[in-house]
Amino acid sequence: MNEGKEQIMEAIERGDNEKRDLRAKLEAATEKAKEVCQRLQDETVVAAKSADKAVREHPYQAIGVAFGLGVLIGVVVTRCRRD
């Protein structure tokens, strides 16, 4: 009977160790994801500021580009609906 208890205790210890290892891996992955998210947010802010500056410096060209893209998207959507 002692042998059975020892095996159970060993299995519990292995399970605890595995759980601890998995928790550490999860925490490391979470930290990495937070860092990546922060970096993406920073890059997005920089890109948005750059786009805003370009539109403010060239408003008529920006309107022309937006109009052209709108027409292009409209043509593509209309053709997809016909097919």
C-alpha positions as CSV (number, residue, x, y, z in Angstrom):
1,M,0.0,0.0,0.0
2,N,2.9,2.3,0.7
3,E,4.0,1.9,-2.9
4,G,0.7,3.0,-4.2
5,K,0.8,6.1,-2.0
6,E,4.3,6.9,-3.2
7,Q,3.2,6.6,-6.8
8,I,0.3,8.9,-6.3
9,M,2.5,11.4,-4.5
10,E,5.0,11.3,-7.4
11,A,2.2,11.8,-9.9
12,I,0.9,14.8,-8.0
13,E,4.4,16.3,-7.8
14,R,4.9,15.8,-11.6
15,G,1.5,17.4,-12.2
16,D,2.4,20.4,-10.0
17,N,5.7,20.8,-11.7
18,E,4.0,20.6,-15.1
19,K,1.4,23.1,-14.0
20,R,4.2,25.5,-12.7
21,D,6.1,25.1,-16.0
22,L,3.0,25.8,-18.1
23,R,2.1,28.8,-16.0
24,A,5.6,30.2,-16.5
25,K,5.4,29.7,-20.2
26,L,2.0,31.4,-20.3
27,E,3.2,34.4,-18.3
28,A,6.2,34.7,-20.7
29,A,4.0,34.5,-23.7
30,T,1.6,37.1,-22.2
31,E,4.5,39.5,-21.6
32,K,5.7,39.1,-25.1
33,A,2.2,39.7,-26.5
34,K,1.9,42.9,-24.4
35,E,5.2,44.1,-25.7
36,V,4.2,43.4,-29.3
37,C,0.8,45.1,-28.8
38,Q,2.5,48.2,-27.3
39,R,5.0,48.4,-30.3
40,L,2.1,48.1,-32.8
41,Q,0.2,50.9,-31.0
42,D,3.3,53.1,-31.1
43,E,3.8,52.4,-34.8
44,T,0.1,53.0,-35.5
45,V,0.2,56.4,-33.8
46,V,3.3,57.4,-35.9
47,A,1.6,56.3,-39.1
48,A,-1.6,58.2,-38.2
49,K,0.3,61.4,-37.5
50,S,2.2,61.0,-40.7
51,A,-1.0,60.5,-42.7
52,D,-2.6,63.5,-41.0
53,K,0.4,65.7,-41.8
54,A,0.3,64.5,-45.5
55,V,-3.4,65.3,-45.8
56,R,-3.0,68.7,-44.2
57,E,-0.1,69.6,-46.5
58,H,-1.9,68.3,-49.7
59,P,-5.7,68.4,-49.1
60,Y,-6.8,68.5,-52.7
61,Q,-4.6,65.5,-53.7
62,A,-5.9,63.6,-50.7
63,I,-9.5,64.3,-51.8
64,G,-8.6,63.2,-55.3
65,V,-7.1,59.9,-54.1
66,A,-10.0,59.3,-51.8
67,F,-12.4,59.9,-54.7
68,G,-10.5,57.6,-57.0
69,L,-10.4,54.8,-54.4
70,G,-14.1,55.2,-53.8
71,V,-14.8,54.9,-57.6
72,L,-12.6,51.9,-57.9
73,I,-14.2,50.1,-54.9
74,G,-17.6,51.0,-56.3
75,V,-16.8,49.4,-59.7
76,V,-15.4,46.3,-58.1
77,V,-18.4,45.8,-55.8
78,T,-20.8,46.4,-58.7
79,R,-19.1,43.8,-60.9
80,C,-19.1,41.3,-58.0
81,R,-22.8,41.7,-57.6
82,R,-23.5,41.2,-61.3
83,D,-21.6,37.9,-61.3
